[in-house]
Amino acid sequence: MKEIKPILTGSHLKLLAILIMFIDHFAAYLLRDLEGLNPLFFTLGHREVDLYFLMRCVGRMAFPIFAFLIVEGFLHTRSRFRYGRNLLLFALLSEIPWNLVHSGTLCFPTQNVFFTLFLGYVGLCAIERYRADVRRQAVALLGLLVVSIFLRADYGCSGYGFILLLYVLRQRPLLRAVIGSCILPARWLAGLAFIPISLYNGRRGFVHGAVAKYAFYLFYPLHLLLLYLLRLWLL
């Protein structure tokens, strides 16, 4: 049987992830409230399969790809401090759009997914830093797990653990896909993300320079703000 050649660069995965995320968030924050734009296709048992449902199913693949890119970024970044700082900076920057799109106010009890990505990244740093000291490593990872629980960021402690899993099993792709598919909500749907991940060829791709890099970071808070404004206008 002919082996499938990896054809996707990191840039391709980034574009795919933000497209899937936008599809998911468009359905979650806008489509479900727009009458007449959410057709019912068929009923499967007690489940009504409409456009909203299908878009949310597709959206389950976004976080696993972003988590995979965090691991790749950790392995290849020139400055782990700057990489982590940027994740934290955009986590803070995204809080207002996150709160607005969820509640229409500046306060909401959960935090955006950038915090989960940041905690996962710090966990990877802890694994590397305390590789020779298992006790300190365990304390650091457990401490970050507790923070992820109390912070109540998107995907929470399961998302944090998922990032660590992708790193630990990075040399065992099949096992990574099987176990990873069991960790996140909507398991088999999230597991579909391992199809494009398996096609990753290890190359950075066409995204170069600070402008392009930060454009991907900025897409998250900007698209949340856009969806919030669209909802105000349309509803």
Secondary structure, 3 states (H helix, E strand, C coil): CCCCCCCECHHHHHHHHHHHHHHHHHHHHCHHHCCCCCCEEEEECCEEEEHHHHHHHHHCCHHHHHHHHHHHHHHHCCCHHHHHHHHHHHHHHCHHHHHHHHHCCCCCCCECHHHHHHHHHHHHHHHHHCCCCHHHHHHHHHHHHHHHHHHCECCHHHHHHHHHHHHHCCCCHHHHHHHHHHHCCCHHHHHCCHHHHHCECCCCCCCCHHHHHHHHHHHHHHHHHHHHHHHHHHC
